[in-house]
């Protein structure tokens, strides 16, 4: 039986590095879907857009599940990898969320080993759970899922602990390993060595601690998946700030819209109509 989890698993096993683009609401997802066939439901982006708060543990799991359900309804053929932070603290809650996400069509989840108060993976001040405590939570999630892809993530910052945890995570039944906040190509290579044959995920975020690398460069380094947490969020931030500054400078006069290529009511409506069009139910037209 082909499931969303197995479809993503097969894509990851294929050649090259699989890109998953971070989306933060249905509009950003509508744009991302035109360009790529995989999305990353970013905790950073969701906390910012839904709550107007930083990514330090404010997300309530019912809100995240409801968002993923809306995404799956509009994008039935895209891969959806979901950030579930630390599983919302409690292992029982984590298992319930994973079962629910799989039931509504998520392709996979990322579970981190941070303890509260948690931080963005590229921020300072991160603290991690004792490894055995995290592994117990991870293994309970692995037992609860059917075919869902599970990414085991460590936020360790001590050099010895990074390699030790990466090796231990690779020895579990998790599908993919992520070490967040990797600071150099050399460290990607070291992590790639200790995880052996297990698929490796790399997180890129603008202004973060990790080097900016192309998909080709990541493929050469043996990275199987690349998540781009915030390109839509940060682009929207910059564009909206610029547009409103221009509007203010123009005394409230809207700019003229180029009917061929500009973004106005027609282009926006056309974008959103795709999300209810019958043809979205076929695989044709999915972004690549």
C-alpha positions in Angstrom: 0.0 0.0 0.0 1.3 3.4 -1.0 1.1 5.9 1.9 2.3 9.5 2.3 5.0 8.2 4.5 6.2 5.7 2.1 6.1 8.2 -0.8 8.4 10.5 1.1 10.6 7.6 2.2 11.0 6.6 -1.4 11.8 10.2 -2.5 14.5 10.4 0.2 16.0 7.1 -1.0 16.3 8.4 -4.5 19.2 10.3 -6.0 20.2 13.8 -4.9 19.1 15.9 -1.9 15.4 16.2 -1.4 14.4 19.8 -0.7 11.4 20.6 1.6 10.3 24.2 1.7 9.2 25.8 4.9 5.6 27.2 4.8 3.9 29.2 7.6 0.3 29.6 6.3 -2.0 28.5 3.5 -1.0 31.4 1.3 2.8 30.7 1.5 2.0 27.0 0.9 0.1 27.9 -2.2 3.1 29.7 -3.6 5.6 27.1 -2.5 3.5 24.3 -4.1 4.0 25.9 -7.6 7.7 25.5 -7.3 8.4 22.4 -5.1 6.7 19.1 -4.4 7.7 19.0 -0.8 6.8 21.3 2.2 8.2 21.6 5.7 5.7 22.7 8.3 8.1 24.9 10.2 7.6 25.5 13.9 9.4 28.8 13.6 7.1 30.0 10.9 3.9 28.7 12.5 4.7 30.3 15.9 5.4 33.6 14.1 2.3 33.6 11.8 -0.3 32.0 14.0 0.6 33.4 17.4 3.0 36.3 16.6 5.4 34.8 19.0 9.0 33.5 18.8 9.7 29.8 18.4 10.3 29.0 22.1 7.5 26.5 22.9 4.2 28.3 22.5 2.7 26.0 19.9 -0.4 24.1 21.0 -0.6 20.7 19.2 -4.3 21.0 18.1 -3.5 24.2 16.2 -0.6 22.4 14.4 -2.8 19.4 13.6 -5.6 21.6 12.2 -3.1 23.5 10.0 -1.7 20.3 8.6 -5.2 19.0 7.9 -5.9 22.2 5.8 -2.6 21.8 4.0 -3.4 18.2 3.1 -6.8 19.1 1.8 -5.4 21.7 -0.6 -2.2 19.8 -1.6 -3.0 16.1 -1.8 0.1 15.2 -3.7 2.8 17.1 -1.8 5.2 15.7 0.8 4.4 17.3 4.2 7.1 17.0 6.9 5.9 18.4 10.2 7.9 20.0 13.0 6.4 18.7 16.3 9.2 20.3 18.5 9.7 18.1 21.6 6.4 16.2 21.1 4.7 18.9 23.3 6.6 17.7 26.3 4.8 14.6 27.3 5.4 11.2 25.5 1.8 10.3 25.7 0.8 13.5 24.0 3.5 13.0 21.4 2.2 9.6 20.4 -1.4 11.0 20.2 -0.2 13.8 17.9 1.8 11.5 15.7 -1.2 9.1 15.3 -3.4 12.1 14.5 -1.0 13.6 12.0 -0.6 10.3 10.2 -4.4 9.8 10.1 -4.9 13.2 8.3 -2.1 12.6 5.8 1.2 14.0 7.1 4.2 12.5 5.4 6.6 12.7 8.4 7.5 14.4 11.7 10.6 15.8 13.3 11.1 15.1 17.0 13.8 17.0 18.9 15.7 16.3 22.1 15.5 19.8 23.6 14.2 20.4 27.1 12.1 23.4 28.1 12.5 26.3 27.8 13.2 25.3 24.2 14.8 27.5 21.5 15.0 27.8 17.8 17.6 25.3 16.6 19.9 28.1 15.4 19.7 30.1 18.6 22.0 30.2 21.6 21.1 28.8 25.0 19.7 25.4 23.9 19.6 22.6 26.5 19.0 18.9 25.7 17.2 16.1 27.5 19.2 13.3 29.0 19.8 11.0 26.0 18.0 8.0 27.4 14.9 10.1 28.3 14.8 11.3 24.7 15.3 7.8 23.2 12.4 6.5 25.3 10.1 9.2 23.9 11.4 8.6 20.3 10.9 4.8 20.6 7.3 5.3 21.8 6.6 7.5 18.8 8.2 4.9 16.5 6.0 2.2 18.0 2.9 4.4 17.5 3.4 5.3 13.8 2.5 3.0 11.0 4.3 4.3 7.9 5.0 7.9 8.9 8.6 9.1 8.4 10.2 10.0 11.7 13.2 12.3 11.8 15.2 12.1 15.0 16.7 15.5 15.8 19.4 16.5 18.3 20.2 20.0 19.3 23.4 19.1 21.2 26.1 21.7 21.1 29.0 20.0 22.8 31.2 18.5 20.1 31.5 15.0 21.8 27.8 15.0 22.6 26.9 15.9 19.0 28.6 12.8 17.5 27.6 10.5 20.3 23.9 11.4 20.0 24.0 11.3 16.2 25.4 7.8 16.4 22.8 6.7 18.9 19.9 8.2 16.9 21.2 6.5 13.8 21.0 3.1 15.7 17.2 3.5 16.3 14.4 2.8 13.9 14.1 6.5 13.0 14.1 7.0 9.3 16.4 10.1 9.2 18.8 11.9 11.5 19.0 15.7 11.9 21.7 17.5 13.9 20.5 21.1 14.0 22.7 24.2 14.0 25.7 22.5 12.2 28.3 25.2 11.8 30.6 23.9 9.0 31.0 21.6 6.1 33.6 19.7 8.1 31.0 19.0 10.8 28.5 17.8 8.2 31.2 15.3 7.0 31.9 14.1 10.6 28.2 13.6 11.3 27.7 11.8 7.9 30.4 9.4 9.0 29.0 8.5 12.4 25.4 8.0 11.2 26.5 5.4 8.7 23.9 4.5 6.1 21.1 6.3 7.8 19.6 9.2 5.8 20.8 12.6 6.9 18.8 15.8 7.0 20.3 19.4 7.0 18.4 22.5 8.1 19.1 25.8 6.3 17.7 29.0 7.8 18.7 32.5 6.7 21.0 34.2 9.2 21.4 30.9 11.0 24.5 29.1 12.2 24.9 26.7 9.3 26.7 27.4 6.0 24.7 28.3 2.9 25.0 25.3 0.6 23.4 24.4 -2.7 21.5 21.2 -3.3 24.4 20.0 -5.4 26.9 20.7 -2.7 24.7 18.9 -0.1 24.4 15.9 -2.4 28.2 15.7 -2.7 28.3 15.8 1.1 26.0 12.8 1.4 23.0 14.8 2.7 19.7 13.2 1.8 17.2 15.9 2.8 17.4 19.7 3.1 14.7 21.6 4.9 14.4 25.4 4.3 12.7 26.6 7.4 11.9 30.2 6.6 12.4 31.4 3.0 8.7 32.2 2.6 8.4 33.9 6.0 11.5 36.1 5.6 10.7 37.0 2.0 7.2 38.0 3.1 8.6 40.1 6.0 10.9 42.0 3.7 8.4 42.5 0.9 5.6 43.6 3.2 7.8 46.0 5.1 9.1 47.5 1.8 5.6 47.7 0.3 4.1 49.5 3.3 7.1 51.9 3.5 6.5 52.7 -0.2 2.7 53.1 0.4 3.3 55.5 3.3 5.8 57.5 1.2 3.3 57.8 -1.6 0.7 59.2 0.8 -1.5 56.1 0.5 -1.6 55.8 -3.3 -1.4 52.2 -4.3 1.2 51.3 -7.0 0.1 50.5 -10.5 -0.1 46.8 -11.2 1.4 45.3 -14.4 -1.5 43.2 -15.7 0.9 40.7 -17.2 3.2 40.0 -14.3 2.1 42.0 -11.3 0.4 40.7 -8.2 -3.0 42.1 -7.8 -6.5 40.8 -7.1 -6.6 38.7 -10.3 -3.2 37.0 -9.7 -4.0 36.4 -6.1 -7.5 34.9 -6.8 -6.0 32.7 -9.5 -3.5 31.3 -7.1 -6.1 30.5 -4.5 -8.5 29.0 -7.0 -6.0 26.2 -7.6 -6.6 25.0 -4.0 -10.2 24.1 -4.7 -9.8 23.1 -8.4 -10.7 19.5 -9.2 -7.4 18.9 -11.0 -5.5 19.4 -7.8 -6.6 15.8 -7.0 -4.4 14.5 -9.8 -0.6 14.4 -9.6 -0.3 16.7 -12.7 1.0 20.1 -12.0 2.7 19.3 -8.7 5.7 21.5 -8.2 9.2 20.0 -8.7 
